[in-house]
């Protein structure tokens, strides 16, 4: 006999509130500042901040001070934790619901590869690592590129960390974002709070996403590979979900086209 939990799991209690669900939905698309979330949800800041605090205490959302303006804070959704809590919530209702689809490490190659551009300030670590990871994890379904607003040489720790993941980026060069300003991309992902503020408009109306990821070269332990390892891990998780979203969108388009 199957006995369900007496009370809904905490995740369902948190996500089931209409405003919290709206905030989670917006953060699933892009990291946001609290002012942006207020405008998108059409709610006053005190109320949005209260519900963001609830989501933070539940481990669904994290916050980081903006590297562009320390008075601002970016909120981000932890998709990995949400996936795990969804699995737990399903199991609490019925054991057969314990399995939640996990984004595959590689998506099937499509006829027209999706073009994704990653931007940061120096194009020396974060965006270079993201470009390499997107290429590897997508198995060719994504054509990735990267650039920076103030390019600097590749950071040796970024090269070393990628090499440990079986990726050689030593031959890549840093590029200014102006070099790619006329190119068409399906997605443009800013990884730096500063570059988000000056990101140019790209032709074709790409999907714009922001991931507020600190510059590993500016972390307190930057003389070691540790912050670069943390950056690679975060990028790998986020890119995995991005690839799966792209893959699902492609399937939906194909189904619609043949309907």
Secondary structure as UniProt FT lines:
FT   HELIX           10..15
FT   HELIX           18..29
FT   STRAND          32..33
FT   HELIX           34..41
FT   HELIX           45..57
FT   TURN            58..59
FT   STRAND          61..65
FT   TURN            70..71
FT   STRAND          73..77
FT   HELIX           79..93
FT   HELIX           95..97
FT   STRAND          114..120
FT   HELIX           126..138
FT   TURN            139..140
FT   STRAND          142..148
FT   HELIX           156..164
FT   TURN            165..166
FT   TURN            170..171
FT   HELIX           177..180
FT   TURN            181..182
FT   STRAND          187..190
FT   HELIX           193..198
FT   TURN            203..204
FT   STRAND          207..210
FT   HELIX           216..218
FT   TURN            220..223
FT   HELIX           226..257
//
